[in-house]
Amino acid sequence: LRNQGRNDSEDWFEHTEFGYNYRLSEINCALGVEQLKRIEAILERRAAIAAQYQRRLGNNPALQLPTLTLPRRRISWFVYVVRLSAQFSQFQRDWIMKVMIARGIGCGRYFAPLHLQPIYKDASFQRMALPVTELHAARSLALPFFNRIQPEQVEEVCRTLEELLCQAGGPTPEG
């Protein structure tokens, strides 16, 4: 798959399956090796950011937060995604996202369901019915999440999100 779907045959132009160009360049490999030297610090920092979001947003009934820990596993925290509770619609999520972006807070919807991607809209694809997937995706919101985000920035994101949740008609943390 990493070699554009080519077999190990002698015919370089023969592609036996759908594939990709996942071969890494030497410079990307060198960068990866250097990043691995700092991996523990990176993972610890990202876990701390996730924990800060969790502490700040954990009492808000309008949000469903990700699990912070799993038994016998380690979460890599490449993104922090919250889900608006069931009373919110995709329209409300999109409005919240639009206002946050207008206020300079980068956020985005997270993982549109694969079966709804444009590549699968052609006539040969039979659309699946995945209502639970679609429901959760319509209320998911990825918050700003990067190694150098500062505590005051996380606080601003949380304060703004909670303000907009109330304006969109959601419950407040106080009840």
N, C-alpha and C positions, 0 to 999 in steps of 0.2 A: 504493500500500500504506500509506503514512504517513497517508492521509486516510480511513481506515476502508473502503478498497476502493471508494471512490466514483470515478466517472468525472468528467471535466470537463464533463459535460452540465449542462443547466439544472435537471434534476430532482435536488435535493439529497438526496432520500430513496432514490435508486437506487444500489444497491451491486452492482457488476458482478463483484467478486471478493472473496475473504476478505481482510480488511485489518485495520489497527491504527490507533491514534491516536498517531502518532509526531510530532505537531506539538509543537515546543518552545515553552514560555512565554517571555515576554521576560525574566523573572528568571533562568530557566535559561540562556538565551542569554548574559546578562550574566555569570553565574558561569563559563560556559564560556570566554568571552573572557578573563576574568581568569586562569583556570587555564592557558590557552595561553601566557600571559606567563611562566609558571613551568615549562613543559613540559620543557625540557632538564634542569633540576634534578630534577624529579620522575622522569624516565626514568633519569637517572644514579643516583639514590638507589635506585630499585627494581632496577636492574641490579647494584648493589653488594650488595644484600640477597640476590639470587639467587646471586651469586658466593660470598657467605659460607656459604649453605646448601650450595653445591656443594663448597667446600673442606672443610667439616665432615663431610658425609655421603658424599663421593666415594669413599671406600675401603670402604664397607659393601656386601658382596656380597648382602645381603638386599634391596637397593634398586636400582631403575633410575631414574636421575635425568634430568631434561630436558636437552636440549642448550642450552648457554649462548650459542652464537653460530651464525649461519647466514651463508653467503657472500652478500654484497651485500644483506643485510637487517638490520633492527634489530628485536629482540624488545622488545615493550612491557612485559612482565612484570606483568600484572594479577593473576597468581596463580602460586604455585609448587606444582606437583603432582609427587609421587613415585609410583612404582609398586612395590609389593611384588613380590619375585621370584616365580617360578613355583611354588615350593613352598608359598606362602601361599594361603589360600582367602578368599573374601568374609567368611566367619564370623570368621576371624582378623583381617582388616582392620577389621571392625566392632568387634571386641573392643578392638583397639588404639585406635581412634577413641573409643570409649566411655570407656576409662580415661584417655586424654589429656584429654578434656572434663571428666571428674570431677576431674582435677588442675588445672583452670583453664586448659588449653591449647586454644584454639579451633581446631578442624580439622574436616574433613568429607569425605565421599565426593565424588567429582568426576564430573560429567556422567554421570548414568545414561543409558544408550543411549536415543535418541529413540524407537526402535521399541518400547520397553518402557514408555513413559510411559502413564499412565492414559487420556489422551485417545484413544489408539489401541487400546484394549481392546474397543471395541464390535464387534458381529458383522460389520459391513461391512469391517473391516480384516483383511486376511490377514497374520498375523504372519510376519515374515521370519526366516530363520535366519542370524544374524550371530554365530557362536560366538567369533570373535577379538575383536570389539568387546565382547561380554559378558565375556569372560575378562579383558581389560585393565581394563574399567570396574570389575569386582569387586575389583580389587587397587589401585585408584587412591586416593590420599589427598592432599587439599589441605592444606598446612601454613599456619600463620599468616603472612600476608604483607600488610604495610601500610607506608606511608611512614615512620612514626615508630617502627617496631619497633627495639629496641635490640640491639646485639651480644650482650649477656648473655641477652636473651630468646631470640634465635635459638639460642644455646648450650643453654639450658634445653630448648627444643623438641627439639633434636637428641639431647641426652643422654637425655631421656625416651623418645623414639621408639626409640632403639637399645636401651634397657633393655627396652622392651615387645616389640620384635622378638625379642630373645633369649628372653623368657618365652613368646612365642608359638611358639617352636621354630625360629627362623631361625638362620642362621650369624652368627657374630660378625665384626667387622672384623679381628680378629687371626687368623681362620681357623677 
